[in-house]
Each structure stands twice: as structure tokens, then as C-alpha cells.
Amino acid sequence: MPLYPTLRRLLFHFDSETAHGLGMGALRTVQAMPGAAGFLARRNLVSAAPLRQTLFGREFPNPVGLAAGFDKDAAAVRAMPALGFGFVEVGTVTPLAQPGNPRPRLFRHPAEHSLQNALGFNNGGMAALRGHLEPLYPFAMPLGVNVGKNKATPPERALADYETLIRGLHDLCDYLVVNLSSPNTPGLRDLQNEEFVRTLLGLAAGITNKPILVKIAPDLAPAEAVALAETAVEAGAAGIIATNTTIDYPLLPGAKDFGGLSGRVLREKSFGILEAVAKALFGKAVLISVGGIDSGEEAYRRLRAGASLVQVYTALIYEGPSLPRRINEELLRLMERDGMKGIGEVIGADRR
């Protein structure tokens, strides 16, 4: 019998945030044990030649990455190859440490394989993240850093927070992600406007030549999402991440009226935004799809729609740590079935 369903039943006896802490503790143990992470990586990391691609000047061994929010402070990042990921994104990090919103703030919806989170960018701040990344970078796999403003920073000073983060972290990652779309920081989504995005990306261009991506919300109308994404790319963004969590609470029976929904409930909404953005920007920017991806079949659909990479988070909780390996193995089977010899043939196949 697979081990994870039994372990999941045990973990689900704990509240969601405690269970996450136990998982992070296990990963920190793996990275602290000599040889353990390497042994597990050899077992789980699928890096077959058909899955490899080069983006942002780095080779991605496979297209399945860990989304931001799982390892906010890069405390267990050295263990991520052991789970089979092809890249990892840490954060969201803010300039100053902050505790986030009051507990409880993370809720499971097991029947729908979904989560609701109102964490509020709880993290140890930029200095702590630098301390974790400095001994590691350049990392064994492509590494992204997701950045956001502090809760206490008023909107008129938000630009200064992003400037601080870009200046302070661009030398320790392969790409940066500007998070303007979390629903858990008051006023943050109001920054999803063309004027702010142009100003921010212009500022970033004067600081670093590292790729800057913009993460957008699934609750924009498709035309609004396309307009924002096009503005970002015209202003210098190297890519778009679609999408963050949703506040479309009627999607989930029993949902609370705060926080963001992720997981299977977000699948079609996230895909719809990707599809709209890809129709406008495929071939002009790197697109990363996240939201409701829990199988190789779903990852394949996102890649064919125009995403170069996909990310998972919530599905790990329900499917277990072998999920990245299983997605990649299924991708290889689907590629063989369809006569695709490399990931480049898959990406954007439905756009051609």
C-alpha cells in the first residue's frame, strides 16, 4: 500500500498550519542528514532529456516547480531536489519580518482537494531570507524569489518596498516575481494597474538584469488580465505567472468569506486566465501556470496551452511528496503517445 494516504490521515488530525510545520521539519531533517537529499533526489528527480529546457540562462531539468508560499524563508530549499522538483520559488518575502494574520488562517477542504489561506505574507523578512540563500546560491536548480510589500506599508509607499526587495535579493536568485495579487494583504490587488506595473518594472530595469515576472490574480476578467500582462511585458517583464489564489468563494461550498482559495477548486479559473494570456503573449514572454494542477494530464494541458513551466503547492498536501515525480513520468508517457520528442514541441502546441 502507498505510504502517503496513511500519513495524510495522521497529518489531518492536526490543524493545517501545524501539519505544514511538521512537513517543513521533515524536509529540514532531510537536508541536514549527510547524503539523504542526494539519495532521494536520485530516486525522485526526473530529468530525462525530453523534459529539459533552458530559460533565464538556467537549465530546468523538468517543468514542474514548487510554487511560492510553501517555503517562505528558504528554510528547507536544499531538500527540494529530493522531492523531484525542476525548480523552486521561495517567498513571498517582505522587507521586514511580519507575523501575518491571526490564527486560524489556513483551512483544508478535503472533499474538493482545496485549501483556503489567509496567511498574510507571514515571513522572517528580507535579511533572514538573504541569510538562508547566501550559502546556497547559485543553487543546484533554478531558484525564484517572490516579493511583496509589508502589510503596514501604505499603497503610496509600496514602490519603495519592492525597490528594497529587488535591490536586496536580485543577486541571490535566477528570477524575481512581483506579487501584486495575493488577496491577504489589504490594498495589494489595487496595485494590479498599468501605471504601477510600468513604474515598478522601469525601476527594476535600472537595478538588475535578472528576469522579473509578474504574478496575477485569477479574479480579473480575462480581458483585464490580458491588458495587464501585455503592459507588464511591454514594460520589461520576462514573464507572467497565472495565477494566484481566488476570492470567488461561491466556487467552494462552505468556504469562509476571507482569504484565498487554491487547489482543485481553482483549476478551471486559473486555466481560463492562462488561456487568455497565452493567446496574446505566447512566444513573447515566459508563462508559468499554477492553480489546480495535480496530475501529469493537467500539467500537459497547461503546457500545450502555452505555459513553459507549471507549479504545484496545494496538490502536494492531498497527493503527497511523490507528486512531482508522478507528474513528470506521466508527461513523458503523454509525450510518447503524441509523438512529441521534446518539451519544446509540447509548449504552445495548442497555440500553433
DRENDRENKOL-162471 format. One record per residue (C-alpha): x, y, z. Coordinates in pm, whole numbers, plus 50000, padded with zeros to 5 digits. Example, Ala and Ser with C-alpha at 12.3 -4.5 7.8 and 13.67 -1.06 7.14 Angstrom:
2
512304955050780;513674989450714;
//
This chain:
352
500005000050000;501205035249933;502515051050250;501225086350198;497455080450240;498175066550588;500495095350669;497945120250538;495265106750772;497695112051060;498635147150949;494995156850903;494465151351276;496485183551317;495355217851207;496655227750863;499395251250978;500745226851235;500815199350972;502705222450737;505215228951012;505715191551059;506315187550686;508845215550685;510545199650984;510865166950795;512415184750497;514885203050721;515855169350868;516435155250520;518705183950421;520635181350748;521395144050708;524535138250500;523655121450174;519895119650238;518815146949997;521065133449722;519765097949768;516135109349746;516865132049450;518295102549257;515055084149328;512575112349261;514125137749025;513025130548669;515495148348440;515065129248117;516345148147814;512865153247660;511795173347968;514795196647985;514765232447866;516815263947918;515115295448045;516525326348216;520005312948140;519475281448352;518675245748257;515395233448404;515635195448441;511855192848424;508965217748404;507385210748746;508195235949017;507235243849374;505045274849398;505715303549635;504165301249979;505385266650075;508905276750185;508595313850254;512015317950416;514015292450213;514435272050530;514205238450352;515175247849997;518145223849989;515715194650024;513565204049724;515515183849464;514765153649686;511065158449608;511705158249234;511065194749153;512705210148849;512775244749006;511685261649327;510235295449416;510625308449772;508725336349947;506595356349946;509165377250135;508615412750261;511275438450354;510595434850728;509605403550916;505895401350991;503715375851169;500885375450917;497215374351006;495795359651328;495265322151353;493415301551244;494255312450891;494715280450689;491835256550625;491515223450440;488575213750220;489385176750168;486355167249958;487365193349700;491155187949737;491415225149808;492735249650068;491715283550194;494505305350326;494575339350490;498205337750599;499065373550506;502725370750398;503975356750729;507755355150688;511055363150852;511855392750629;514465400350366;517505398250594;516585363250712;515995351450356;519375365150247;520965346150532;519495313550406;520265319550039;523795333750057;525465299950133;523445282749859;523435304949553;523985296049275;521655267749370;521595232749223;518355240549038;516725272648912;515585294149202;512985321749206;512195346849480;508655360149520;508445395149673;505625415549826;505035446550031;504675447350410;501125449150543;501885481550727;503245498650415;500615522250272;499895519549897;501655552349821;504895537649961;504555502749812;507035510449535;509755516049795;509155481449944;509545464849604;512665485149531;514175474149863;513465437749787;514745438349431;517955456049535;518425432649829;517745399149665;518435400549289;521935386749331;520685355149506;518155341249258;517625332848893;514385352548864;512215375449077;508425375149099;506475406649180;503455395549381;500625420549331;497825395249353;497595379749699;494155386649850;495535386150205;497365419650218;494925448950220;495225470449910;497735447949736;495505438649444;494845475449382;498455476849260;497455455048962;497155485748744;499105495748439;500645527348587;502105509448890;503325479948687;505085502448434;506725522948708;507835492448905;509315474248606;511085505548490;512625508748834;513625472048836;515355475448499;517655501448650;518605477948934;519105443548780;519205423748459;517655393648632;514295383448484;511275399148656;507925381348639;504515394348747;502045371648928;498415379748850;495085371649012;492515347448870;489705371448957;490505396248682;488245394948380;490175377448100;490435410047901;491775428048209;494305400348271;495495402247912;495795440247923;497775439048247;500035411148122;500685429047793;501525461047979;503935442148203;505735425747911;505915458447718;507445474248030;510125447648053;508675417748239;510235384948129;507125365448210;503745361548375;502675337448648;499005328548622;497545326548879;497395334249248;494525322449472;490905332549414;488345351149625;485485336549423;484035319849734;480855305749571;483155281249390;483595262149716;480675250949934;481365260150294;484115284950212;484805312750457;484435348650340;488115357550366;491435345250234;492205328749902;491135295149760;493625271849597;493715236249473;491275217549255;488535243749301;490775269049124;491635246748827;489335259648555;489515295948662;493305295148655;493345277148322;490985302848172;493315331548261;496325312348126;494475305247803;493555341947754;497055354547834;498725327947620;496635337047317;498085372147342;501605365947468;502755331047372;506205334347221;506665369147366;507195360247733;507665330247962;504345318848103;504135298748425;500845282148516;499785274848874;496425266649029;494715232749049;497495212448886;497545177849042;498375153648759;500525149348452;497425152548237;496595186748381;500215198148355;500235186647992;497105207247923;498775238448068;501955232747868;500045227347545;498105259447617;501345279247624;502925276047969;506635268447967;506545257748332;503965247148590;503925249748968;502195229949243;501555235149613;498095225549740;498115192649549;501195181649747;499035181150059;496495157649905;498685137349667;501915135249867;505595142349810;505875118349514;503615141249310;506375159149111;507885125949003;504495111948905;503605143048705;506885141548515;506595104448447;503075109748314;504275138648098;506815115647937;504115089747866;501795115847714;504615129647501;505435094847373;501755088347300;501515120247094;504865116346920;506405146447098;510165142547118;510875171947346;509175196447581;509575223947321;507125205647096;504575203847378;504765240147491;502215260247299;501105230947081;497545243947102;498655279047004;500165268646674;
//
